[in-house]
C-alpha cells in the first residue's frame, strides 16, 4: 500500500473534473497534461489531490505565475518587476479597443500614448521631453542610430559592460555602424581622456552605469557634471530606472539627479526599480528626444498599448511591489516568518524563522544588502515547491531551502503556506 502508483488518481476521474478544458482544448491535449501530473505523483513530487490543479497549470499557455521567494527583488529570470494591482487593471482595461493614438475630443490622430508620456514627464519634471521604447537596450540602440550614425561614440573602457545572457553593450552599439572610441582604462578614466577623444566626428559621449558589478580600490571616473561641457551630447544610461533619489539606495544613480548634473539624455529601464512593465525610457533635451522619436527606427522599437497602460498606471498609482519590497521593515518580515514557521511546525514540518539577506537584483545596486527574514525548510522542499501547482522559487543556503519574505507580499503569505503544505 506504500507504492506511490496506488495513490495516482485514475485518468478517467481526472478527465471528468476537467471537462471544461476538454471542451476547449481537446481530449488528447488534456490527457497528456494529466499524464504529466500523474507522473509527478509517482515521482513523489506532487500530492495526489493536486493532480487536477497541476494538469490545469500544464495546460496554461505562456509564462506561469510564480511566487518569488528568492530574496532577489528584481529577478530577471522571474520577469523582473511584478506589476502593481493598478497596472494589472490598466492592462486588462486596455486589452480591447483604446484611444492609444486617437483624440476623442477632436476625432483626430494624436501622439501615441500621450497620457503615459505626460505621467513620465510629471515624474521627472527636469526632462524637457520624454519617449518610451520597448526596453533600455532599444533606447541605447536608437541613440546610436540617430545621434551617432557612422560617427564616434566616446565611452570609458571600464563601462563597456556585459550583462545577463552574454549581452554586451559594445556589441549592441557597434551593430548600428557607429564607431566605439574607448577611452581610459578598466579602472581609471579622466575628463582629459574624454576631451582628447572628442572631435568633429563624435556623435555623443556615453556614460554607462556598471550596475551589475563593482570595481574597487585604485579607481577613478568623472562625474556627469564634469562631462557635460565637452560640446557634444552626453547620454547617460542609468540602467535600473530610479527616477529620483531613494533613501534605501543613496548611491544608485537616478534620472532627476543626472539630468540636473547636465546630461543631455538619460536612458533607463522601466521594469526594474521603477517597478513597471518592460520598457525603455528616454528623458532629456526636447530637440534630441524629438529627433529620436521621428526617426524611422523608432517605429521598430515602439511599445504596445498594454505596456503604455501599465507604465502610466505604475507612475500614477500606489507604490508598486518593487518599491514595497525595497522599503519593507525587517522586523515585520521576521514577524511574518515566525507566524508561517509556527503554522508549518503545527503540521509536523521542520520549519524555522531565520534572518536573511536580500538583494536588489536586475543589475541594480551591486553590493547592497537588504536585511530580511525567511522561512527555513529542509533542502528537499526546493524542487517540489518549484514544480507545484503554485510554483514557489526559493534559494538554497547551507543545506536549507530559504523562502525569503522580502520578495513575497503579505497578502501572498497564505498562498506560500498552502504551497508548502501541499508538498508530500
GULUMTOR-526270 format. One line per 2 residues: their letters; for each residue x, y, z of C-alpha. Coordinates in pm, 1 decimal, decimal comma, m for minus. Layout:
# GULUMTOR-526270
a) X/Y/Z; ... $
This chain:
# GULUMTOR-526270
xx) 0,0/0,0/0,0; 300,0/230,4/18,4 $
xx) 363,1/200,7/m357,0; 309,0/559,5/m487,6 $
xx) 147,1/421,9/m801,7; m150,6/311,4/m595,2 $
xx) m212,6/673,6/m497,0; m229,3/811,5/m852,5 $
xx) m583,4/926,9/m938,4; m745,3/745,0/m1230,3 $
xx) m720,7/919,7/m1566,0; m1094,7/899,4/m1633,4 $
xx) m1173,4/1057,9/m1295,3; m939,2/1349,5/m1362,5 $
xx) m1077,4/1390,0/m1715,4; m1425,2/1423,6/m1567,8 $
xx) m1301,9/1703,4/m1341,4; m1150,1/1879,5/m1641,9 $
xx) m1449,6/1858,5/m1875,2; m1437,3/2234,4/m1946,8 $
xx) m1072,2/2208,1/m2052,6; m1154,6/1903,6/m2269,0 $
xx) m1426,9/2102,6/m2445,7; m1188,2/2391,6/m2507,5 $
xx) m858,6/2217,6/m2583,6; m947,9/1864,2/m2686,7 $
xx) m931,8/1520,3/m2522,9; m575,8/1429,9/m2626,9 $
xx) m421,1/1758,8/m2508,5; m585,5/1735,9/m2167,5 $
xx) m498,9/1367,4/m2130,9; m130,6/1442,8/m2195,9 $
xx) m135,6/1709,1/m1922,3; m296,1/1463,0/m1681,9 $
xx) m24,0/1207,6/m1752,7; 240,7/1469,9/m1669,0 $
xx) 75,0/1537,0/m1332,6; 30,1/1166,3/m1260,6 $
xx) 399,5/1103,4/m1320,7; 487,2/1372,7/m1068,5 $
xx) 280,5/1184,1/m810,4; 469,8/863,5/m892,7 $
xx) 797,4/1051,5/m851,0; 689,4/1180,8/m511,0 $
xx) 684,0/1544,1/m627,3; 310,3/1606,5/m609,6 $
xx) 33,5/1519,3/m367,4; m239,9/1306,5/m531,9 $
xx) m510,4/1560,3/m451,9; m318,3/1822,0/m653,6 $
xx) m332,1/1635,1/m985,9; m624,8/1837,1/m1122,5 $
xx) m460,3/2168,6/m1031,6; m127,6/2058,5/m1177,1 $
xx) m288,3/1942,7/m1502,0; m459,6/2280,9/m1535,2 $
xx) m124,8/2450,2/m1480,7; 35,4/2238,0/m1754,6 $
xx) m244,0/2339,4/m1992,1; m180,8/2708,4/m1942,5 $
xx) m13,2/2887,7/m2231,4; 257,0/3147,1/m2177,7 $
xx) 463,9/3211,1/m1864,1; 325,1/3069,3/m1540,4 $
xx) 270,2/3280,1/m1229,8; 542,7/3212,2/m973,1 $
xx) 593,1/3314,1/m610,0; 937,2/3474,6/m590,8 $
xx) 1082,2/3373,2/m254,8; 1445,3/3414,7/m362,5 $
xx) 1506,1/3746,9/m186,8; 1610,5/3898,3/m521,3 $
xx) 1376,1/4195,5/m553,3; 1416,9/4239,6/m930,0 $
xx) 1474,5/3885,5/m1054,6; 1544,7/3885,6/m1429,2 $
xx) 1468,8/3516,0/m1474,3; 1134,0/3559,3/m1298,9 $
xx) 1019,9/3852,5/m1513,4; 1182,3/4137,7/m1319,8 $
xx) 929,0/4375,6/m1163,2; 586,9/4233,0/m1074,9 $
xx) 316,3/4476,6/m1180,8; 105,1/4658,3/m924,0 $
xx) m266,6/4589,7/m896,2; m329,1/4926,1/m1063,1 $
xx) m104,9/4835,1/m1357,0; m269,3/4495,1/m1398,5 $
xx) m612,0/4654,5/m1401,4; m493,0/4907,5/m1658,8 $
xx) m363,4/4629,5/m1882,7; m695,5/4447,9/m1865,7 $
xx) m884,7/4767,8/m1943,9; m658,2/4839,2/m2241,9 $
xx) m687,6/4491,0/m2389,0; m974,7/4596,7/m2612,4 $
xx) m1009,1/4894,9/m2842,8; m842,9/5204,8/m2696,0 $
xx) m762,7/5568,4/m2774,8; m387,7/5497,0/m2782,9 $
xx) m335,4/5721,4/m3089,5; m672,6/5895,4/m3106,2 $
xx) m806,5/6220,8/m2962,9; m1165,0/6160,6/m2854,2 $
xx) m1232,0/6534,6/m2828,8; m1128,1/6631,3/m3182,3 $
xx) m1171,3/6297,5/m3357,1; m817,9/6326,5/m3495,5 $
xx) m497,7/6125,8/m3459,8; m265,0/6228,1/m3175,4 $
xx) 79,5/6136,2/m3046,4; 89,5/5774,6/m2937,2 $
xx) 48,0/5710,4/m2564,8; 25,1/6079,4/m2478,5 $
xx) m131,1/6019,9/m2135,4; 152,7/5787,1/m2036,9 $
xx) 415,5/6030,8/m2164,8; 252,8/6300,4/m1953,1 $
xx) 283,3/6070,4/m1649,7; 655,5/6021,5/m1719,5 $
xx) 705,0/6399,3/m1752,3; 524,2/6456,0/m1423,2 $
xx) 751,3/6200,2/m1253,9; 1068,8/6364,6/m1394,7 $
xx) 997,1/6739,6/m1433,5; 1363,2/6807,2/m1517,1 $
xx) 1319,0/6627,3/m1850,9; 1216,7/6865,6/m2128,1 $
xx) 1064,3/6577,0/m2322,1; 1031,0/6200,7/m2293,5 $
xx) 992,4/5899,0/m2516,8; 921,6/5532,3/m2443,9 $
xx) 1059,6/5231,2/m2632,8; 1041,6/4859,8/m2568,5 $
xx) 1347,5/4826,6/m2340,8; 1663,0/5006,4/m2235,0 $
xx) 1874,1/4830,4/m2496,7; 1638,1/4972,1/m2759,6 $
xx) 1682,8/5319,2/m2610,0; 2061,2/5292,2/m2646,6 $
xx) 2024,8/5144,0/m2994,5; 1809,0/5436,6/m3105,3 $
xx) 2060,3/5685,0/m2965,6; 2342,5/5516,5/m3158,6 $
xx) 2146,2/5509,9/m3484,6; 2018,5/5866,8/m3466,3 $
xx) 2286,3/6062,9/m3281,3; 2598,5/5882,5/m3399,9 $
xx) 2522,3/5704,2/m3725,7; 2864,4/5606,7/m3858,4 $
xx) 3046,3/5850,2/m3629,8; 3215,1/5800,6/m3291,8 $
xx) 3060,2/5713,3/m2957,1; 3310,8/5800,1/m2686,1 $
xx) 3285,3/5569,8/m2383,7; 3512,6/5463,1/m2099,3 $
xx) 3672,0/5120,9/m2136,6; 3560,2/5049,1/m1781,7 $
xx) 3195,8/5088,2/m1890,4; 3192,3/4852,1/m2189,2 $
xx) 2989,2/4610,5/m1982,3; 2833,9/4269,7/m2032,2 $
xx) 2504,0/4190,5/m1865,3; 2293,6/3873,3/m1845,2 $
xx) 2287,6/3601,6/m2112,3; 2606,8/3729,0/m2275,4 $
xx) 2456,6/4062,0/m2386,6; 2733,4/4318,9/m2437,2 $
xx) 2688,8/4694,6/m2469,0; 2972,8/4735,9/m2723,0 $
xx) 2824,3/4467,9/m2949,7; 2487,4/4642,8/m2942,8 $
xx) 2627,6/4985,1/m3026,8; 2871,9/4873,2/m3295,2 $
xx) 2595,5/4674,9/m3468,5; 2445,4/5009,1/m3577,1 $
xx) 2755,9/5108,3/m3772,8; 2874,7/5356,0/m3510,6 $
xx) 3242,5/5352,5/m3411,1; 3317,9/5295,4/m3043,7 $
xx) 3602,3/5511,6/m2916,1; 3713,8/5354,9/m2589,9 $
xx) 3899,1/5587,6/m2354,9; 4084,3/5546,1/m2027,1 $
xx) 4146,8/5209,6/m1865,0; 3937,2/4945,3/m1693,4 $
xx) 3973,1/5108,8/m1353,7; 4058,1/5475,5/m1421,5 $
xx) 3922,5/5724,9/m1673,8; 3963,0/6102,4/m1654,2 $
xx) 3787,1/6402,7/m1805,0; 4100,8/6462,1/m2010,4 $
xx) 4065,9/6114,9/m2165,1; 3719,4/6204,4/m2288,3 $
xx) 3814,9/6555,6/m2400,5; 4106,8/6431,8/m2609,9 $
xx) 3882,9/6180,0/m2785,3; 3603,6/6425,2/m2873,2 $
xx) 3627,3/6564,3/m3225,4; 3411,0/6686,8/m3509,7 $
xx) 3337,1/6321,5/m3583,6; 3191,2/6249,4/m3239,0 $
xx) 2821,9/6167,7/m3224,2; 2795,6/6167,1/m2845,1 $
xx) 2968,4/6079,6/m2522,5; 2816,2/5778,9/m2345,4 $
xx) 2833,6/5713,9/m1971,6; 2711,0/5370,4/m1862,6 $
xx) 2633,0/5280,5/m1503,2; 2812,6/4947,2/m1444,3 $
xx) 2513,5/4832,4/m1248,5; 2587,8/4462,3/m1209,9 $
xx) 2943,4/4478,4/m1075,6; 3178,6/4693,2/m870,2 $
xx) 3538,7/4797,1/m930,4; 3706,0/4894,6/m604,1 $
xx) 4048,5/5013,1/m498,2; 4254,5/5230,4/m733,3 $
xx) 3964,9/5366,6/m938,2; 3850,2/5696,3/m1086,6 $
xx) 3567,2/5806,3/m1312,8; 3442,3/6156,6/m1399,0 $
xx) 3104,6/6273,8/m1276,8; 2819,1/6360,4/m1511,2 $
xx) 2872,9/6729,5/m1433,5; 3239,1/6705,7/m1538,5 $
xx) 3143,4/6550,6/m1873,9; 2858,0/6786,8/m1954,1 $
xx) 3077,1/7061,6/m2101,8; 3254,1/6873,0/m2379,7 $
xx) 3049,6/7031,8/m2658,7; 2869,4/6714,7/m2771,2 $
xx) 2555,8/6540,4/m2640,1; 2608,3/6343,4/m2319,6 $
xx) 2394,5/6027,6/m2297,9; 2382,5/5861,2/m1956,0 $
xx) 2249,5/5507,8/m1915,7; 2142,4/5478,5/m1551,8 $
xx) 2012,4/5127,3/m1609,9; 1783,7/5046,1/m1320,5 $
xx) 1514,9/5309,6/m1372,3; 1527,6/5503,1/m1046,7 $
xx) 1355,2/5830,5/m1134,4; 1453,9/6023,1/m820,9 $
xx) 1679,4/5973,3/m517,0; 1578,4/5690,4/m283,9 $
xx) 1692,2/5665,1/79,4; 1739,0/5287,6/65,1 $
xx) 1973,1/5321,0/m234,9; 2159,1/5650,4/m186,9 $
xx) 2441,8/5555,8/m426,0; 2221,4/5440,8/m713,4 $
xx) 2202,5/5696,6/m998,0; 1860,4/5844,2/m1066,8 $
xx) 1719,9/6027,1/m1367,0; 1639,8/6353,6/m1190,5 $
xx) 1986,2/6396,8/m1036,8; 2164,1/6300,6/m1359,4 $
xx) 1962,6/6549,6/m1566,6; 2029,6/6823,3/m1311,9 $
xx) 2400,5/6744,2/m1340,2; 2394,3/6823,6/m1711,5 $
xx) 2312,6/6506,3/m1903,3; 2160,7/6567,4/m2245,3 $
xx) 1970,4/6239,0/m2241,7; 1906,5/5970,2/m1981,8 $
xx) 1814,0/5612,7/m2072,1; 1666,5/5369,0/m1820,5 $
xx) 1464,5/5051,6/m1776,5; 1104,6/5073,7/m1658,7 $
xx) 1081,8/4716,4/m1529,5; 1346,9/4738,8/m1259,2 $
xx) 1345,1/4990,6/m971,6; 1062,1/5186,4/m1130,8 $
xx) 853,7/4873,0/m1083,2; 668,2/4886,2/m1413,7 $
xx) 643,8/4683,3/m1735,8; 933,9/4612,9/m1968,2 $
xx) 1010,8/4940,7/m2143,7; 1297,9/5177,8/m2207,9 $
xx) 1280,5/5543,6/m2108,9; 1444,2/5832,1/m2295,6 $
xx) 1443,8/6154,7/m2094,7; 1609,6/6487,0/m2163,6 $
xx) 1654,4/6769,2/m2413,1; 1345,9/6823,9/m2626,4 $
xx) 1534,5/6864,7/m2954,8; 1717,9/6534,0/m2907,7 $
xx) 1408,1/6342,7/m2797,5; 1222,8/6477,0/m3099,4 $
xx) 1499,1/6354,9/m3332,8; 1481,6/6010,3/m3177,9 $
xx) 1102,7/5994,1/m3190,1; 1083,8/6095,7/m3556,5 $
xx) 1349,7/5857,7/m3687,8; 1213,9/5557,8/m3885,3 $
xx) 1387,0/5316,0/m3644,8; 1163,8/5445,5/m3363,2 $
xx) 875,6/5255,4/m3521,4; 1063,7/4926,8/m3485,0 $
xx) 1117,1/4972,9/m3109,5; 789,3/5131,7/m3006,4 $
xx) 578,2/4989,6/m2724,9; 228,1/4848,7/m2749,8 $
xx) m86,2/4980,4/m2585,1; m68,1/4731,9/m2296,1 $
xx) 280,8/4848,0/m2199,1; 174,6/5212,1/m2218,0 $
xx) m126,5/5137,8/m1997,0; 82,0/4951,9/m1738,7 $
xx) 353,0/5217,5/m1730,0; 106,1/5502,0/m1684,7 $
xx) m72,8/5320,2/m1403,6; 259,2/5238,1/m1234,0 $
xx) 355,2/5604,6/m1229,0; 17,0/5736,7/m1119,9 $
xx) m87,5/5456,4/m885,6; 19,1/5342,8/m538,3 $
xx) 368,2/5210,9/m463,9; 443,8/4913,6/m690,8 $
xx) 557,6/4581,0/m538,2; 926,4/4650,8/m607,6 $
xx) 916,9/4969,2/m401,4; 717,2/4796,0/m126,7 $
xx) 982,0/4522,8/m115,1; 1268,9/4772,4/m101,4 $
xx) 1110,4/4961,4/185,7; 990,9/4660,5/387,4 $
xx) 1066,4/4668,8/760,7; 1289,1/4371,1/857,8 $
xx) 1105,6/4335,4/1189,6; 775,4/4297,0/1004,3 $
xx) 932,1/4038,0/777,0; 1057,5/3840,4/1078,1 $
xx) 711,0/3856,0/1237,0; 558,5/3708,8/923,2 $
xx) 826,8/3440,1/901,4; 765,5/3336,2/1262,8 $
xx) 390,2/3310,2/1203,3; 438,6/3095,2/892,5 $
xx) 700,6/2873,2/1056,5; 474,9/2818,5/1356,9 $
xx) 185,8/2713,8/1130,3; 411,8/2471,2/945,1 $
xx) 554,8/2321,0/1263,8; 199,6/2260,0/1380,7 $
xx) 164,4/2032,3/1076,5; 481,4/1842,7/1161,7 $
xx) 708,0/2024,8/914,8; 1068,0/2113,0/1004,5 $
xx) 1039,3/2492,3/966,8; 1212,4/2785,7/1133,4 $
xx) 1205,8/3163,9/1103,1; 1554,0/3296,8/1031,4 $
xx) 1718,8/3626,9/948,4; 1842,4/3650,1/591,4 $
xx) 1989,3/3891,2/339,5; 1805,8/4002,3/24,2 $
xx) 1948,2/4189,3/m274,0; 1813,7/4432,2/m533,5 $
xx) 1894,9/4224,3/m843,4; 1824,3/4311,1/m1204,8 $
xx) 2172,1/4459,3/m1236,7; 2092,6/4727,9/m980,3 $
xx) 2280,6/4836,2/m668,7; 2552,5/4567,4/m665,9 $
xx) 2689,1/4503,9/m321,0; 2383,5/4647,1/m143,3 $
xx) 2240,4/4403,2/111,2; 1883,0/4430,5/237,6 $
xx) 1820,0/4281,0/584,3; 1536,2/4032,7/555,6 $
xx) 1372,4/3724,9/707,8; 1291,5/3384,5/566,6 $
xx) 1116,2/3058,5/639,1; 1382,4/2786,5/655,4 $
xx) 1286,1/2436,4/533,6; 1477,2/2118,9/453,2 $
xx) 1657,4/2142,4/119,0; 1440,4/1860,3/m17,1 $
xx) 1147,4/2104,0/m37,8; 1310,6/2317,2/m308,1 $
xx) 1221,8/2114,0/m618,6; 868,1/2008,6/m515,6 $
xx) 791,2/2374,3/m442,2; 913,3/2476,6/m788,1 $
xx) 700,3/2218,8/m970,4; 387,9/2251,4/m756,6 $
xx) 52,8/2386,2/m874,4; 158,0/2722,9/m729,1 $
xx) 530,2/2731,5/m815,8; 750,0/2876,6/m541,8 $
xx) 1114,3/2959,1/m612,5; 1333,4/2992,5/m305,0 $
xx) 1709,7/2962,7/m262,1; 1943,6/2705,3/m109,3 $
xx) 2168,6/2822,3/172,3; 2381,1/2588,5/385,6 $
xx) 2166,4/2286,6/308,4; 1834,1/2458,3/377,1 $
xx) 1563,1/2588,9/146,1; 1500,6/2952,8/237,2 $
xx) 1178,1/3127,9/142,6; 1268,2/3495,9/172,8 $
xx) 970,1/3715,5/255,7; 1111,4/4045,6/129,5 $
xx) 1002,4/3935,4/m217,3; 665,6/3793,3/m106,5 $
xx) 384,1/4040,2/m45,7; 199,1/3982,6/280,8 $
xx) m132,6/3902,5/104,5; 51,1/3608,4/m59,0 $
xx) 158,8/3454,7/273,6; m138,6/3218,0/270,4 $
xx) m55,1/3107,7/m84,9; 300,0/3037,3/27,4 $
xx) 175,3/2841,7/328,4; m60,0/2631,6/113,9 $
xx) 220,3/2560,9/m134,9; 448,6/2427,2/138,9 $
xx) 169,4/2221,5/293,0; 93,3/2064,1/m45,5 $
xx) 442,6/1911,3/m65,3; 406,5/1547,1/20,7 $
